[in-house]
Every structure is written in C-alpha cells, then in structure tokens.
C-alpha cells in the first residue's frame, strides 16, 4: 500500500473528552504490579479514568490481592480504575484465567463481577469525575505534571451530557456516618480517642485543675461530657473536678434538665445548678429590653449569660471551659457570637450533628443500664437551644430542625460542598437521589437555600473559633483547612439554585 493511501490511526495512552472533564489513561496487565505503575504518571498528567486490559491468571488468594491493588491504585491516583482480565475460555496449558472485572473510584470498590463465569458479562458503575477533580485540587499531596508535549486524542463528549439518573451508584444519605457495625466501632472509637487526646494535651499544657462544662441535656453537651469524663479517667484526675453546670433559662424543659442531672450524677461530675433567669431579667432592664418581646436579643442574652458564668467559674477555679458546639453548627453559624460560639477548647468542633448522634448511641450500646437509658432518651429528644418558653405542657417549642431543616440534609450538603466542591444543581440532584421519598423536593430545596445562605453569611464566626481537634477530612477552622473571606457572597450560588429549580426536568 502506498504511503499516500494509508489511513493514520492515532496511538496514545491518553484520551481526553473535554466537554465532560474525562481524561482516560490506559495501562496493560502487569503495569499495575510494577513498583512505579504508569498510571501514576498518567494521573499526574491529568488522567482521571485509568483502564487496564489484563491477562492475569487465577491463583489462590490472588483475586483478593488484585482487588486491593486496584482499590489502592485508584486511591493513590485519585481516579477511577477499571480493570478487566482474561476469562475462562483462554488457553489452559499451564494456567487458568478467571475473568476478573473490577471498578474502583478513589479507593472505593464500586463494582466487581463473579469470576469463572462461562458467559461474557459487563459490570457497570456511575462515576463522579467532578468529585475526583475537586479532590485533586483540595489535596495538597496530589502533584500535577505538564502535559504540553504529550500526544492527546480528543473525543467528542456530547454523548456524556445530561445525566438523568444514577443506576449503578449508591449515594449515602449520611456520608459522615459509618455504614456497618464493624466500621461504627472502629470509627467512633478512633474519633473518641482523638477528642480525648486533644483535650488531655490542652489540660496538661494549661495546668488546668478542672474542666467546666455547660450541660443542657442535649446531644452536643452529652458527647462533650463523655469525652471529658474519659479524658479525666485517662489522666487519673478525679471526676469531681468536672464542674457540670446546668443553667436553666426561660425555655428549659423538665426533660432536658432531668437528663443533664442524671447524666452528670452517673458520671460522677460535680453537678451545679445556676438559674440564669434573674440575671437575664436584670440585664433586660439594664439595656432597656422588654422581656415580653421574644426576639434575638431575648435569646442571645440567655446564651451570653451562660457563657459568662462558665468562663468566670473556670477563672475562679483554675479550670478550662469545654466547648460543646459541633461541626454542623459551625457550618451554619448556629450559635450566639461570643456565647456558645466561644470556649477554651472545643472538643466537638470536628464532629457533625449526624455523627454526634451516632457516637452517643455507640457509647450507650457499650454501657447498658442507667447510663445507656439516659443516653438513649437524650438521643430521642428534639434538638433545640431551648431559649424560647416551652408550651403549656412543658414541651420544647423551639425545634432547630423545624427552623433550619433536617440536620442530615445539612450534613449531606456540607460533605459534598466542602469536600468535593459540588455546585447547587448537583447538590440538589444528589440529595433527591440519596434521600428518595424521605423528603419532598420542596424541603430539599428549602434546606439547601438555608444551607448556602447561612454557610456564606456566617463565616465571620468561623474566622475566630476556639481550638479543637480535627477528626475527619472536613475542618472549618481558619487555622487548618478552610480559607474564606467573611464577606463572601452566596448570590451566585443561590441564583444558580433558583435557575436549576426552575428546570427540574433536566435531571429528573
């Protein structure tokens, strides 16, 4: 055939589909087993999907090792790794092939076939390239190389547009919460140890003789008190040096007050009761506020009075005020500035609300009897700051999740927004898929708007939060992972959400 009539076929290990952000790299068989697999360089040059065509034979225990290699390589490359090996119809002279097919994304196994099947089969998975690309941006350890001199084959990506459903991918509705009992024990135990280790160091370096903590009968102060008690046991400090202050105000109910008292007594803490109502009424007089007007001043006066009592008690008794606020509250700014917003060490600052609930339940399961019983009742108590008066039956009126939306929705948005940079339309789409019929579309969208608006407007509180231990991959401390101006605007995000809500059909 003459040179002029030959058709040139490009040959490259890098294929780019620019319209949907996919860059595909290809390696062969034992490349995966090499000390420095080619996929490492491909990933550093931008490939986010790695394909491997292999003829790996079947040996005892090799499948497990192969699976681990694929998962680890996908994690190391922060990519999708799709592996397909020769099947049972290959030559069996001295070896047998099992037809192993594996799909992994950033360390997570998405799909795997049954080996030794006599019929051909295809495995499927929905992958999230945007999520991978965001992980690479946010992870300082990921290195990008220059690809200007590489031979890149570009394909038309229009067929990949318009994702309408996720058929082969599970989206966890509570991404912070471990999925199995085995994982729960391991994760909760490690988080608890991190919290205790951080607090122990702070107590030692400050030479604090006591821990001062406000106990409300709610989830956050309960977890914080459990951490303090465990830390004191670890350091050999007397439990009576834990000053547990219950400070009833205008909205305190009998249920939460009783639970805080029972819990403190069981744990051996020094329980003290300080009624803040007289001081708040006097303060209303001092600043000219009508005590019948149940506005933000009415609420925040109580929160600041409690913090003043805690701080002054700590000063008087050479103690340390232990903060109880969690990661979800920090994200939403659901705290009173210079009140529960502030402490001397915040043990829960890295734990989102859904995980706080999970950890208290984990602790209750490990401690049967009276302690477990009171912890389970605290879990079932509606989340509330209890700053507004109770109803005529003495029950909580001010329910946080009725105002803000469900915390599991907020934690879902927080996870995908901060960790993977998901934009409003994607957040809405993922939430609708993850929660199914649990929440109507209107509630998913209402809560998402609240999340975006509060997350942006409440940054000023995060800019000056107290120290506390980072326990997971998401941390909103300005001294750790999160950099954000306090006057950033959510306008573009809210505008995009309004636009996407107006054309829901696109992603039905």
Secondary structure, 3 states (H helix, E strand, C coil): CCHHHCCCCCCCCEEEEHHHCEEEEEEEHHHHHCCCCHHHHHHHCCCCEEEEEECCECCCCHHHHHHHHHHHHHHHHCCEEEEEECCCCCCCCCCCECCCEEEEECCEEEEECCCCCCCCCCCCCCCCHHHHHHHHHHCCCCCCCCCCCCCCEECCCHHHCCCCCCCCCCCCCCCCCCCCHHHHHHHHHHHHHHHHHHHHHHHHHHCCCEEEEECCCCHHHHHHHHHHHHHHHHHCCCHHHEEEEECCCCCCCHHHHHHHHHHHHHHCCEEEECCCHHHHHHHHHHHCCCCCCCCHHHHHHHHHHHHHHHHHHHHHCCEEEEECCCHHHHHHCCCCCCCCCCCCEECCCCCCHHHHHHHHHHHHHHCCCHHHHHHHHHHHCCCCCCCCCCCCCCCCCCCHHHHHCCHHHHHHHHHHHHHHCCCHHHHHHHHHHHHCCCCCHHHHHHHHHHHHHHHHHCHHHHCCCCCCCCCCCCCCCCCCCCCCCCCCCCHHHHHHHHHHHCCHHHHC
